[in-house]
Amino acid sequence: PYTMARDTIGAVARETNAFEHLAITYQGKNEGELRGLIVGLEVSLYKFRNNWPQANPSKRKVYVTSPLLKDAKKIVMEAKCMGEAVNFSRHLVN
């Protein structure tokens, strides 16, 4: 579930990269799938030419809600950190 969610949202985000605001309501009950969704979204938005996000913050806003998972906020924050770590690694390699 994690990998499929990560890859699917990554492809969607790349195709809709012109958005300023994106609202996602995750209706599943699988924590791994939600993690994959967030990591995939974060990783798909990385562009080396933008420099590191903290130096040039994006104006895009993404809102994620999950009414069926109790710890959704915690899962989203952990997954966001994972995605940022992947992007930071990519930035260092580039």
LOMARPA-21697 format. One record per residue (C-alpha): residue number from 1; residue in one letter; chain; z, x, y. Coordinates in steps of 0.02 Angstrom, whole numbers. Layout:
N
<num NUM | residu a | chaine A | w Z | u X | v Y>
...
This chain:
94
<num 1 | residu p | chaine A | w 0 | u 0 | v 0>
<num 2 | residu y | chaine A | w 42 | u 141 | v 123>
<num 3 | residu t | chaine A | w -124 | u 231 | v 108>
<num 4 | residu m | chaine A | w -229 | u 73 | v 111>
<num 5 | residu a | chaine A | w -139 | u 8 | v 267>
<num 6 | residu r | chaine A | w -152 | u 178 | v 352>
<num 7 | residu d | chaine A | w -338 | u 196 | v 319>
<num 8 | residu t | chaine A | w -380 | u 15 | v 361>
<num 9 | residu i | chaine A | w -291 | u 11 | v 529>
<num 10 | residu g | chaine A | w -361 | u 182 | v 571>
<num 11 | residu a | chaine A | w -539 | u 119 | v 547>
<num 12 | residu v | chaine A | w -505 | u -37 | v 649>
<num 13 | residu a | chaine A | w -422 | u 60 | v 790>
<num 14 | residu r | chaine A | w -568 | u 182 | v 802>
<num 15 | residu e | chaine A | w -690 | u 36 | v 816>
<num 16 | residu t | chaine A | w -587 | u -50 | v 950>
<num 17 | residu n | chaine A | w -536 | u 104 | v 1049>
<num 18 | residu a | chaine A | w -570 | u 20 | v 1217>
<num 19 | residu f | chaine A | w -416 | u -91 | v 1208>
<num 20 | residu e | chaine A | w -279 | u -77 | v 1337>
<num 21 | residu h | chaine A | w -155 | u -187 | v 1244>
<num 22 | residu l | chaine A | w -147 | u -225 | v 1060>
<num 23 | residu a | chaine A | w -26 | u -346 | v 977>
<num 24 | residu i | chaine A | w -2 | u -337 | v 789>
<num 25 | residu t | chaine A | w 104 | u -458 | v 689>
<num 26 | residu y | chaine A | w 133 | u -390 | v 515>
<num 27 | residu q | chaine A | w 158 | u -535 | v 395>
<num 28 | residu g | chaine A | w 194 | u -435 | v 237>
<num 29 | residu k | chaine A | w 358 | u -386 | v 158>
<num 30 | residu n | chaine A | w 312 | u -209 | v 102>
<num 31 | residu e | chaine A | w 398 | u -73 | v 203>
<num 32 | residu g | chaine A | w 276 | u 60 | v 145>
<num 33 | residu e | chaine A | w 130 | u -44 | v 204>
<num 34 | residu l | chaine A | w 208 | u -65 | v 376>
<num 35 | residu r | chaine A | w 240 | u 123 | v 385>
<num 36 | residu g | chaine A | w 59 | u 156 | v 339>
<num 37 | residu l | chaine A | w -1 | u 35 | v 471>
<num 38 | residu i | chaine A | w 97 | u 124 | v 609>
<num 39 | residu v | chaine A | w 56 | u 300 | v 552>
<num 40 | residu g | chaine A | w -128 | u 256 | v 536>
<num 41 | residu l | chaine A | w -131 | u 180 | v 709>
<num 42 | residu e | chaine A | w -46 | u 331 | v 787>
<num 43 | residu v | chaine A | w -156 | u 457 | v 698>
<num 44 | residu s | chaine A | w -317 | u 363 | v 736>
<num 45 | residu l | chaine A | w -285 | u 367 | v 922>
<num 46 | residu y | chaine A | w -273 | u 557 | v 929>
<num 47 | residu k | chaine A | w -408 | u 649 | v 1025>
<num 48 | residu f | chaine A | w -394 | u 835 | v 1053>
<num 49 | residu r | chaine A | w -483 | u 825 | v 1221>
<num 50 | residu n | chaine A | w -345 | u 714 | v 1290>
<num 51 | residu n | chaine A | w -222 | u 858 | v 1273>
<num 52 | residu w | chaine A | w -53 | u 824 | v 1200>
<num 53 | residu p | chaine A | w 0 | u 643 | v 1239>
<num 54 | residu q | chaine A | w 158 | u 696 | v 1331>
<num 55 | residu a | chaine A | w 52 | u 796 | v 1454>
<num 56 | residu n | chaine A | w -72 | u 653 | v 1480>
<num 57 | residu p | chaine A | w 10 | u 491 | v 1423>
<num 58 | residu s | chaine A | w -103 | u 351 | v 1365>
<num 59 | residu k | chaine A | w -101 | u 188 | v 1461>
<num 60 | residu r | chaine A | w -129 | u 92 | v 1300>
<num 61 | residu k | chaine A | w 12 | u -18 | v 1241>
<num 62 | residu v | chaine A | w 35 | u -71 | v 1061>
<num 63 | residu y | chaine A | w 158 | u -206 | v 1012>
<num 64 | residu v | chaine A | w 206 | u -228 | v 830>
<num 65 | residu t | chaine A | w 315 | u -367 | v 763>
<num 66 | residu s | chaine A | w 364 | u -408 | v 585>
<num 67 | residu p | chaine A | w 458 | u -571 | v 563>
<num 68 | residu l | chaine A | w 480 | u -549 | v 375>
<num 69 | residu l | chaine A | w 561 | u -376 | v 372>
<num 70 | residu k | chaine A | w 741 | u -356 | v 432>
<num 71 | residu d | chaine A | w 728 | u -171 | v 478>
<num 72 | residu a | chaine A | w 554 | u -180 | v 554>
<num 73 | residu k | chaine A | w 604 | u -99 | v 718>
<num 74 | residu k | chaine A | w 682 | u 50 | v 628>
<num 75 | residu i | chaine A | w 532 | u 66 | v 512>
<num 76 | residu v | chaine A | w 411 | u 62 | v 661>
<num 77 | residu m | chaine A | w 508 | u 197 | v 754>
<num 78 | residu e | chaine A | w 516 | u 310 | v 601>
<num 79 | residu a | chaine A | w 331 | u 287 | v 565>
<num 80 | residu k | chaine A | w 287 | u 319 | v 748>
<num 81 | residu c | chaine A | w 380 | u 485 | v 736>
<num 82 | residu m | chaine A | w 283 | u 527 | v 577>
<num 83 | residu g | chaine A | w 118 | u 490 | v 662>
<num 84 | residu e | chaine A | w 166 | u 592 | v 814>
<num 85 | residu a | chaine A | w 215 | u 738 | v 701>
<num 86 | residu v | chaine A | w 45 | u 731 | v 616>
<num 87 | residu n | chaine A | w -43 | u 727 | v 784>
<num 88 | residu f | chaine A | w 63 | u 872 | v 848>
<num 89 | residu s | chaine A | w 14 | u 973 | v 695>
<num 90 | residu r | chaine A | w -168 | u 931 | v 723>
<num 91 | residu h | chaine A | w -152 | u 984 | v 904>
<num 92 | residu l | chaine A | w -76 | u 1152 | v 857>
<num 93 | residu v | chaine A | w -214 | u 1186 | v 731>
<num 94 | residu n | chaine A | w -351 | u 1141 | v 856>
